[in-house]
Amino acid sequence: MGIEVGSQAPAFSLPSTSGKTLSLAQLKGKKVVLYFYPKDDTPGCTKEACGFRDDIGALKAAGAVILGVSPDDVVSHEKFIKKYDLPFDLLADTDHAIAEKYGVWKEKSMYGKKYFGIERTTFVIDGKGKIACVFTKVKVDEHSADVLEVLKAIDAHEAP
């Protein structure tokens, strides 16, 4: 059972690359793009992060805070940010507790071996802390543009 659109986003509090612990409660009133990805500095994850980086102006103009989450630690995240000049925080979910809360910690298979890891998924959370959209089976090439369309739709829906 996954998290559904319209439900309250599960609370989280994780160490971030800003040097502080970041929680969903601190972002109340802001739209949050919470994207879960498997591993720093791997091809798909890098392409996804760089897509958000390249569209950061439009994403911020749409009122969004971008947050990436993976099981990597803060030191790994800091290297990833520095290497690709990422202009947003990455959160360290080293015990994958938040990934489990969001239902994205799944059994996977590669070359016939089974293991647990993050299933690439993005949650768009509105200013009231509700899930506005869930992207599963993310296609990293056009993902940032797809997220931007959802953010614009939230604005259109919330307008008086």
C-alpha positions, 0 to 999 in steps of 0.5 A: 500500500502506497501513499495516495494523493490527498493524504497527509505527507508522512512527517520526516526529520533528517540530516541535510547538506545544509548542516542542519536537521530538516523536517517537513514541519519546517516547510509548512506553507511551502510546496515540497518536491521530495524525490527519493533516489537510489544512490549518489553519483550514479548515472540515473540519479545524476541525470535526475538531480541535474535535471532539477538543477537545470530547472531550479529557476522555474521550480523556485518560481513555482514556489517549490523546495527541492529535496533529494533523499537517499540512504547515502550519508551527508558526506557522500551527499556533499561530494555529489552536490559539489561535483554537480553544483546542485543548488538544493539540499540532499537528505541522509536517510541512512537507516531508510526509515523515511523511505519505508514510511513513504513506501519506496524501500522495496525488494529489487533485483539486479543480475538475478540477485535480490536486495532492498533499495530505494525505488525511484519515486517523487512526491509533490507535497502542497503547502498544507502538507498533503500529497498533491502528486506521486511519480512512480517509475520515474523517467529521469530525462523529462522528470523535472519538466513533469514535476514543474507542470504539477507545481503549476497545476497546484497554483491554478487549483489553489488560486481564488 
